[in-house]
Amino acid sequence: MDWRIQGSGVRFLCDEMLHRLGRWLRGAGYDTVIAEGGDPDGVLLARALADGRKLLTRDRAILQRKRANEVVVMLNSDAVRAQAGFLGQTLGVDWLLDPFSRCMVCNTVLTPAAPEMDRMVPARIRDQGVPIHFCPGCGRLYWPGSHESRIRATLLDFARASGR
C-alpha cells in the first residue's frame, strides 16, 4: 500500500498521546483533529475511517482491530522531531506546505480579519500594518509576532528531518 500523500488533501487524527505533533501538523497547514483524552481505540478507528483521516498513534494494540491497516500510522518515537521526520519520509508530509493557515487551537482554516477587527489587537500591532487573520471557529486573532520565526525554524527543522 502506498501511504505517500500529495499536497494538503490528507487529513489526520492524532490520538491524545500525539497532541503536540497534531498542533505542529496544524501549524504546517494540515487538517488535523486531536482526540480527546480517554477516547477508546474503537472510537478513534471508526472516526478515522468515517472521516477519511490517517490515524496517528503510538498504541500498538489498535493494530489488532479490523480495518486498522487501512488508516493507522504507527509512530515509534516519543520525540516530536523524530515523529515529524518519520511522517515526512513515509507519508511525504511537507512541513513547509502552508504554515500559519489553520488555527492551532481548533483546526479551522484562518481567514483575513475584517478591517473592524483591527481594534481588537494591540495598537503596536495595528501600527505595524501586518496582516491579521481570524479564526471563524473559535474567534481567535492571529498576526505575525516574535514567535513566528521560532515556529518557522521548527517547521524547517522538521522538513530537514524528513530529508527535504
Secondary structure as UniProt FT lines:
FT   TURN            7..8
FT   STRAND          11..14
FT   HELIX           16..18
FT   HELIX           19..28
FT   STRAND          31..34
FT   TURN            37..38
FT   HELIX           41..51
FT   STRAND          54..57
FT   HELIX           60..64
FT   TURN            66..67
FT   HELIX           68..71
FT   STRAND          72..74
FT   HELIX           80..91
FT   TURN            95..96
FT   TURN            99..100
FT   TURN            104..106
FT   STRAND          111..112
FT   HELIX           115..120
FT   HELIX           123..128
FT   STRAND          133..134
FT   TURN            136..138
FT   STRAND          141..142
FT   HELIX           146..161
FT   TURN            162..163
//
